[in-house]
Amino acid sequence: MRLTEKEARRLLQQTGLRATAPRLAVLRVLAAAKNPLSHSEVLAEIGNSDWDQATIYRNLVRLRDAGIAPVVSRAAGVDRYAFAHSEADQHQHPHFICDYCGKVECLPADLTGSLAVPGRWETSVRTAMIELRGECPECLARSERPAGSGGVDPSL
């Protein structure tokens, strides 16, 4: 999704955040991303700017706290943020983490349809971070390893 500067300013204003240049830049990068992004990936997308890494990180945290950019993956101990299109959309669907290239991608939400658990676990399961690990299709296509081999040398 592409956010215009006007839309980004309006969204920040609705959540009580000031529309600073770095905050607008971070918000627009997250809105345009197809997958959750880490702090370093946001920095790479922003490119050369006068803002330091700490400024971008603080803005990610502020956007997270405002509910605009929830942390949706903590693969390898790295927080990855996604743009929440609305208050009801907190990016609650499964993600796939590639053990080879490290990429984190969104998977269809219907993969967790069978996890609908009524009763006291309902909210916990619905809001849980569901992450599948393995080798992504791109790495599988580039690899001569059989699927599921994990890249481990069988002679070890």
Contact map, one row per residue, 1 for C-alpha under 8 A:
111000000000000000000000000000111000000000000000000000000000000000000000000000000000000000000000000000000000000000000000000000000000000000000000000000000000
111100000000000000000000000100110000000000000000000000000000000000000000000000000000000000000000000000000000000000000000000000000000000000000000000000000000
111111110000000000000000000100110000000000000000000000000000000000000000000000000000000000000000000000000000000000000000000000000000000000000000000000000000
011111110000000000000000000100000000000000000000000000000000000000000000000000000000000000000000000000000000000000000000000000000000000000000000000000000000
001111111000000000000001000100000000000000000000000000000000000000000000000000000000000000000000000000000000000000000000000000000000000000000000000000000000
001111111100000000000000000000000000000000000000000000000000000000000000000000000000000000000000000000000000000000000000000000000000000000000000000000000000
001111111110000000000000000000000000000000000000000000000000000000000000000000000000000000000000000000000000000000000000000000000000000000000000000000000000
001111111111000000000001001100000000000000000000000000000000000000000000000000000000000000000000000000000000000000000000000000000000000000000000000000000000
000011111111100000100001000000000000000000000000000000000000000000000000000000000000000000000000000000000000000000000000000000000000000000000000000000000000
000001111111110000000000000000000000000000000000000000000000000000000000000000000000000000000000000000000000000000000000000000000000000000000000000000000000
000000111111111000000000000000000000000000000000000000000000000000000000000000000000000000000000000000000000000000000000000000000000000000000000000000000000
000000011111111111100000000000000000000000000000000000000000000000000000000000000000000000000000000000000000000000000000000000000000000000000000000000000000
000000001111111111100000000000000000000000000000000000000000000000000000000000000000000000000000000000000000000000000000000000000000000000000000000000000000
000000000111111110000000000000000000000000000000000000000000000000000000000000000000000000000000000000000000000000000000000000000000000000000000000000000000
000000000011111110000000000000000000000000000000000000000000000001000000000000000000000000000000000000000000000000000000000000000000000000000000000000000000
000000000001111111000000000000000000000000000000000000000000000000000000000000000000000000000000000000000000000000000000000000000000000000000000000000000000
000000000001111111100000000000000000000000000000000000000000000000000000000000000000000000000000000000000000000000000000000000000000000000000000000000000000
000000000001100111110000000000000000000000000000000000000000000000000000000000000000000000000000000000000000000000000000000000000000000000000000000000000000
000000001001100011111011000000000000000000000000000000000000000000000000000000000000000000000000000000000000000000000000000000000000000000000000000000000000
000000000000000001111111000000000000000000000000000000000000000000000000000000000000000000000000000000000000000000000000000000000000000000000000000000000000
000000000000000000111111100000000000000000000000000000000000000000000000000000000000000000000000000000000000000000000000000000000000000000000000000000000000
000000000000000000011111110000000000000000000000001000110010000000000000000000000000000000000000000000000000000000000000000000000000000000000000000000000000
000000000000000000111111111000000000000000000000000000010011000000000000000000000000000000000000000000000000000000000000000000000000000000000000000000000000
000010011000000000111111111100000000000000000000000000000000000000000000000000000000000000000000000000000000000000000000000000000000000000000000000000000000
000000000000000000001111111110000000000000000100000000000000000000000000000000000000000000000000000000000000000000000000000000000000000000000000000000000000
000000000000000000000111111111000000000001000100000000010011000000000000000000000000000000000000000000000000000000000000000000000000000000000000000000000000
000000010000000000000011111111100000000000000000000000000000001000000000000000000010000000000000000000000000000000000000000000000000000000000000000000000000
011110010000000000000001111111110000000000000000000000000000000000000000000000000000000000000000000000000000000000000000000000000000000000000000000000000000
000000000000000000000000111111111000000001001100000000000000000000000000000000000000000000000000000000000000000000000000000000000000000000000000000000000000
000000000000000000000000011111111001100001000000000000000000000000001000000000001110000000000000000000000000000000000000000000000000000000000000000000000000
111000000000000000000000001111111000000000000000000000000000000000000000000000000110000000000000000000000000000000000000000000000000000000000000000000000000
111000000000000000000000000111111100000000000000000000000000000000000000000000000000000000000000000000000000000000000000000000000000000000000000000000000000
100000000000000000000000000011111111100000000000000000000000000000000000000000000100000000000000000000000000000000000000000000000000000000000000000000000000
000000000000000000000000000000011111000000000000000000000000000000000000000000000000000000000000000000001100000000000000000000000000000000000000000000000000
000000000000000000000000000000001111100000000000000000000000000000000000000000000100000000000000000000011100000000000000000000000000000000000000000000000000
000000000000000000000000000001001111110000000000000000000000000000000001100000011100000000000000000000011100000000000000000000000000000000000000000000000000
000000000000000000000000000001001011111111000000000000000000000000000000000000011100000000000000000000000000000000000000000000000000000000000000000000000000
000000000000000000000000000000000001111111000000000000000000000000000000000001111000000000000000000000000000000000000000000000000000000000000000000000000000
000000000000000000000000000000000000111111100000000000011001000000000000000000110000000000000000000000000000000000000000000000000000000000000000000000000000
000000000000000000000000000000000000111111110000000000000000000000000000000000000000000000000000000000000000000000000000000000000000000000000000000000000000
000000000000000000000000000000000000111111111000000000000000000000000000000000000000000000000000000000000000000000000000000000000000000000000000000000000000
000000000000000000000000010011000000111111111100000000000000000000000000000000000000000000000000000000000000000000000000000000000000000000000000000000000000
000000000000000000000000000000000000001111111110000010010000000000000000000000000000000000000000000000000000000000000000000000000000000000000000000000000000
000000000000000000000000000000000000000111111110000000000000000000000000000000000000000000000000000000000000000000000000000000000000000000000000000000000000
000000000000000000000000000010000000000011111110000000000000000000000000000000000000000000000000000000000000000000000000000000000000000000000000000000000000
000000000000000000000000110010000000000001111111100000000000000000000000000000000000000000000000000000000000000000000000000000000000000000000000000000000000
000000000000000000000000000000000000000000111111100000000000000000000000000000000000000000000000000000000000000000000000000000000000000000000000000000000000
000000000000000000000000000000000000000000000111110000000000000000000000000000000000000000000000000000000000000000000000000000000000000000000000000000000000
000000000000000000000000000000000000000000000111111100000000000000000000000000000000000000000000000000000000000000000000000000000000000000000000000000000000
000000000000000000000000000000000000000000000001111100000000000000000000000000000000000000000000000000000000000000000000000000000000000000000000000000000000
000000000000000000000100000000000000000000000000111110110000000000000000000000000000000000000000000000000000000000000000000000000000000000000000000000000000
000000000000000000000000000000000000000000000000111111110000000000000000000000000000000000000000000000000000000000000000000000000000000000000000000000000000
000000000000000000000000000000000000000000100000001111111000000000000000000000000000000000000000000000000000000000000000000000000000000000000000000000000000
000000000000000000000000000000000000000000000000000111111100000000000000000000000000000000000000000000000000000000000000000000000000000000000000000000000000
000000000000000000000100000000000000000000000000001111111110000000000000000000000000000000000000000000000000000000000000000000000000000000000000000000000000
000000000000000000000110010000000000001000100000001111111111000000000000000000000000000000000000000000000000000000000000000000000000000000000000000000000000
000000000000000000000000000000000000001000000000000011111111100000000000000000000000000000000000000000000000000000000000000000000000000000000000000000000000
000000000000000000000000000000000000000000000000000001111111110000000000000000000000000000000000000000000000000000000000000000000000000000000000000000000000
000000000000000000000110010000000000000000000000000000111111111000000000000000000000000000000000000000000000000000000000000000000000000000000000000000000000
000000000000000000000010010000000000001000000000000000011111111100001000000000001000000000000000000000000000000000000000000000000000000000000000000000000000
000000000000000000000000000000000000000000000000000000001111111110000000000000000000000000000000000000000000000000000000000000000000000000000000000000000000
000000000000000000000000000000000000000000000000000000000111111111000000000000000000000000000000000000000000000000000000000000000000000000000000000000000000
000000000000000000000000001000000000000000000000000000000011111111111100000000000000000000000000000000000000000000000000000000000000000000000000000000000000
000000000000000000000000000000000000000000000000000000000001111111111110000000001000000000000000000000000000000000000000000000000000000000000000000000000000
000000000000000000000000000000000000000000000000000000000000111111111100000000000000000000000000000000000000000000000000000000000000000000000000000000000000
000000000000001000000000000000000000000000000000000000000000011111111000000000000000000000000000000000000000000000000000000000000000000000000000000000000000
000000000000000000000000000000000000000000000000000000000000001111111100000000000001001001000000000000000000000000000000000000000000000000000000000000000000
000000000000000000000000000000000000000000000000000000000000001111111100000000000011111000000000000000000000000000000000000000000000000000000000000000000000
000000000000000000000000000001000000000000000000000000000001001111111110000000001111000001000000000000000000000000000000000000000000000000000000000000000000
000000000000000000000000000000000000000000000000000000000000001110111111000000001111000001100000000000000000000000000000000000000000000000000000000000000000
000000000000000000000000000000000000000000000000000000000000000100001111110000111100000000000000000000000000000000000000000000000000000000000000000000000000
000000000000000000000000000000000001000000000000000000000000000000000111110000111100000000110000000000000000000000000000000000001000000000000000000000000000
000000000000000000000000000000000001000000000000000000000000000000000011111001111000000000000010000000000000000000000000000000001010000000000000000000000000
000000000000000000000000000000000000000000000000000000000000000000000011111111110000000000000000000000000000000000000000000000000000000000000000000000000000
000000000000000000000000000000000000000000000000000000000000000000000000111111100000000000000000100000000000000000000000000000000000000000000000000000000000
000000000000000000000000000000000000000000000000000000000000000000000000011111000000000000000000000000000000000000000000000000000000000000000000000000000000
000000000000000000000000000000000000000000000000000000000000000000000000011111100000000000000000000000000000000000000000000000000000000000000000000000000000
000000000000000000000000000000000000010000000000000000000000000000000000111111110000000000000000000000000000000000000000000000000000000000000000000000000000
000000000000000000000000000000000000011000000000000000000000000000000011111011111000000000000000000000000000000000000000000000000000000000000000000000000000
000000000000000000000000000000000001111000000000000000000000000000000011110001111100000000000000000000000000000000000000000000000000000000000000000000000000
000000000000000000000000000001000001110000000000000000000001000100001111100000111110000000000000000000000000000000000000000000000000000000000000000000000000
000000000000000000000000000001101011100000000000000000000000000000001111000000011111000000100000000000000000000000000000000000000000000000000000000000000000
000000000000000000000000001001100000000000000000000000000000000000011100000000001111100000100000000000000000000000000000000000000000000000000000000000000000
000000000000000000000000000000000000000000000000000000000000000000111100000000000111111011100000000000000000000000000000000000000000000000000000000000000000
000000000000000000000000000000000000000000000000000000000000000000010000000000000011111011000000000000000000000000000000000000000000000000000000000000000000
000000000000000000000000000000000000000000000000000000000000000000010000000000000001111111000000000000000000000000000000000000000000000000000000000000000000
000000000000000000000000000000000000000000000000000000000000000000110000000000000001111111000000000000000000000000000000000000000000000000000000000000000000
000000000000000000000000000000000000000000000000000000000000000000000000000000000000011111000000000000000000000000000000000000000000000000000000000000000000
000000000000000000000000000000000000000000000000000000000000000000000000000000000001111111110000000000000000000000000000000000000000000000000000000000000000
000000000000000000000000000000000000000000000000000000000000000000101100000000000001111111110000000000000000000000000000000000000000000000000000000000000000
000000000000000000000000000000000000000000000000000000000000000000000101000000000111000011111000000000000000000000000000000000000000000000000000000000000000
000000000000000000000000000000000000000000000000000000000000000000000001000000000000000011111100000000000000100000000000000001111000000000000000000000000000
000000000000000000000000000000000000000000000000000000000000000000000000000000000000000000111110000000000111100100000000000000001100000000000000000000000000
000000000000000000000000000000000000000000000000000000000000000000000000000000000000000000011111000000000111101100000000000000001111000000000000000000000000
000000000000000000000000000000000000000000000000000000000000000000000000100000000000000000001111100000011110000000000000000000000111000000000000000000000000
000000000000000000000000000000000000000000000000000000000000000000000000000000000000000000000111110000011110000000000000000000000011110100000000000000000000
000000000000000000000000000000000000000000000000000000000000000000000000001000000000000000000011111001111000000000000000000000000011111100000000000000000000
000000000000000000000000000000000000000000000000000000000000000000000000000000000000000000000001111111110000000000000000000000000000111100000000000000000000
000000000000000000000000000000000000000000000000000000000000000000000000000000000000000000000000111111000000000000000000000000000000111000000000000000000000
000000000000000000000000000000000000000000000000000000000000000000000000000000000000000000000000011111000000000000000000000000000000001000100000000000000000
000000000000000000000000000000000000000000000000000000000000000000000000000000000000000000000000011111100000000000000000000000000000000000100000000000000000
000000000000000000000000000000000000000000000000000000000000000000000000000000000000000000000000111111110000000000000000000000000000000000000000000000000000
000000000000000000000000000000000000000000000000000000000000000000000000000000000000000000000000110011111000000000000000000000000000000000000000000000000000
000000000000000000000000000000000011000000000000000000000000000000000000000000000000000000000011110001111100000000000000000000000000000000000000000000000000
000000000000000000000000000000000111000000000000000000000000000000000000000000000000000000000011100000111110000000000000000000000000000000000000000000000000
000000000000000000000000000000000111000000000000000000000000000000000000000000000000000000001111000000011111000000000000000000000000000000000000000000000000
000000000000000000000000000000000000000000000000000000000000000000000000000000000000000000001111000000001111101000000000000000000000000000000000000000000000
000000000000000000000000000000000000000000000000000000000000000000000000000000000000000000001100000000000111111000000000000000000000000000000000000000000000
000000000000000000000000000000000000000000000000000000000000000000000000000000000000000000011100000000000011111110000000000000000000000000000000000000000000
000000000000000000000000000000000000000000000000000000000000000000000000000000000000000000000000000000000001111110000000000000000000000000000000000000000000
000000000000000000000000000000000000000000000000000000000000000000000000000000000000000000000100000000000011111111000000000000000000000000000000000000000000
000000000000000000000000000000000000000000000000000000000000000000000000000000000000000000001100000000000000111111110000000000000000000000000000000000000000
000000000000000000000000000000000000000000000000000000000000000000000000000000000000000000000000000000000000111111110000000000000000000000000000000000000000
000000000000000000000000000000000000000000000000000000000000000000000000000000000000000000000000000000000000001111110000000000000000000000000000000000000000
000000000000000000000000000000000000000000000000000000000000000000000000000000000000000000000000000000000000000111111000000010000000000000000000000000000000
000000000000000000000000000000000000000000000000000000000000000000000000000000000000000000000000000000000000000111111100010011000000000000000000000000000000
000000000000000000000000000000000000000000000000000000000000000000000000000000000000000000000000000000000000000000111110110010000000000000000000000000000000
000000000000000000000000000000000000000000000000000000000000000000000000000000000000000000000000000000000000000000011111110000000000000000000000000000000000
000000000000000000000000000000000000000000000000000000000000000000000000000000000000000000000000000000000000000000001111110000000000000000000000000000000000
000000000000000000000000000000000000000000000000000000000000000000000000000000000000000000000000000000000000000000000111111000000000000000000000000000000000
000000000000000000000000000000000000000000000000000000000000000000000000000000000000000000000000000000000000000000001111111110000000000000000000000000000000
000000000000000000000000000000000000000000000000000000000000000000000000000000000000000000000000000000000000000000011111111111000000000000000000000000000000
000000000000000000000000000000000000000000000000000000000000000000000000000000000000000000000000000000000000000000000001111111100000000000000000000000000000
000000000000000000000000000000000000000000000000000000000000000000000000000000000000000000000000000000000000000000000000111111110000000000000000000000000000
000000000000000000000000000000000000000000000000000000000000000000000000000000000000000000000000000000000000000000111000111111110000000000000000000000000000
000000000000000000000000000000000000000000000000000000000000000000000000000000000000000000010000000000000000000000010000011111110000000000000000000000000000
000000000000000000000000000000000000000000000000000000000000000000000000000000000000000000010000000000000000000000000000001111111000000000000000000000000000
000000000000000000000000000000000000000000000000000000000000000000000000000000000000000000010000000000000000000000000000000111111100000000000000000000000000
000000000000000000000000000000000000000000000000000000000000000000000001100000000000000000011100000000000000000000000000000000111110000000000000000000000000
000000000000000000000000000000000000000000000000000000000000000000000000000000000000000000001110000000000000000000000000000000011111000000000000000000000000
000000000000000000000000000000000000000000000000000000000000000000000000100000000000000000000111100000000000000000000000000000001111100000000000000000000000
000000000000000000000000000000000000000000000000000000000000000000000000000000000000000000000111100000000000000000000000000000000111110000000000000000000000
000000000000000000000000000000000000000000000000000000000000000000000000000000000000000000000001111000000000000000000000000000000011111000000000000000000000
000000000000000000000000000000000000000000000000000000000000000000000000000000000000000000000001111000000000000000000000000000000001111100000000000101000000
000000000000000000000000000000000000000000000000000000000000000000000000000000000000000000000000111100000000000000000000000000000000111110110000001101000000
000000000000000000000000000000000000000000000000000000000000000000000000000000000000000000000001110000000000000000000000000000000000011111110000000000000000
000000000000000000000000000000000000000000000000000000000000000000000000000000000000000000000000000000000000000000000000000000000000001111111000000000000000
000000000000000000000000000000000000000000000000000000000000000000000000000000000000000000000000000000000000000000000000000000000000000111111100000000000000
000000000000000000000000000000000000000000000000000000000000000000000000000000000000000000000000000110000000000000000000000000000000001111111110000000000000
000000000000000000000000000000000000000000000000000000000000000000000000000000000000000000000000000000000000000000000000000000000000001111111111101000000000
000000000000000000000000000000000000000000000000000000000000000000000000000000000000000000000000000000000000000000000000000000000000000011111111000000000000
000000000000000000000000000000000000000000000000000000000000000000000000000000000000000000000000000000000000000000000000000000000000000001111111000000000000
000000000000000000000000000000000000000000000000000000000000000000000000000000000000000000000000000000000000000000000000000000000000000000111111110000000000
000000000000000000000000000000000000000000000000000000000000000000000000000000000000000000000000000000000000000000000000000000000000000000011111110000000000
000000000000000000000000000000000000000000000000000000000000000000000000000000000000000000000000000000000000000000000000000000000000000000010011111010100000
000000000000000000000000000000000000000000000000000000000000000000000000000000000000000000000000000000000000000000000000000000000000000000000011111110000000
000000000000000000000000000000000000000000000000000000000000000000000000000000000000000000000000000000000000000000000000000000000000001000010000111111000000
000000000000000000000000000000000000000000000000000000000000000000000000000000000000000000000000000000000000000000000000000000000000011000000000011111000000
000000000000000000000000000000000000000000000000000000000000000000000000000000000000000000000000000000000000000000000000000000000000000000000000111111110000
000000000000000000000000000000000000000000000000000000000000000000000000000000000000000000000000000000000000000000000000000000000000011000000000001111110000
000000000000000000000000000000000000000000000000000000000000000000000000000000000000000000000000000000000000000000000000000000000000000000000000100011111000
000000000000000000000000000000000000000000000000000000000000000000000000000000000000000000000000000000000000000000000000000000000000000000000000000011111101
000000000000000000000000000000000000000000000000000000000000000000000000000000000000000000000000000000000000000000000000000000000000000000000000000000111111
000000000000000000000000000000000000000000000000000000000000000000000000000000000000000000000000000000000000000000000000000000000000000000000000000000011111
000000000000000000000000000000000000000000000000000000000000000000000000000000000000000000000000000000000000000000000000000000000000000000000000000000001111
000000000000000000000000000000000000000000000000000000000000000000000000000000000000000000000000000000000000000000000000000000000000000000000000000000011111
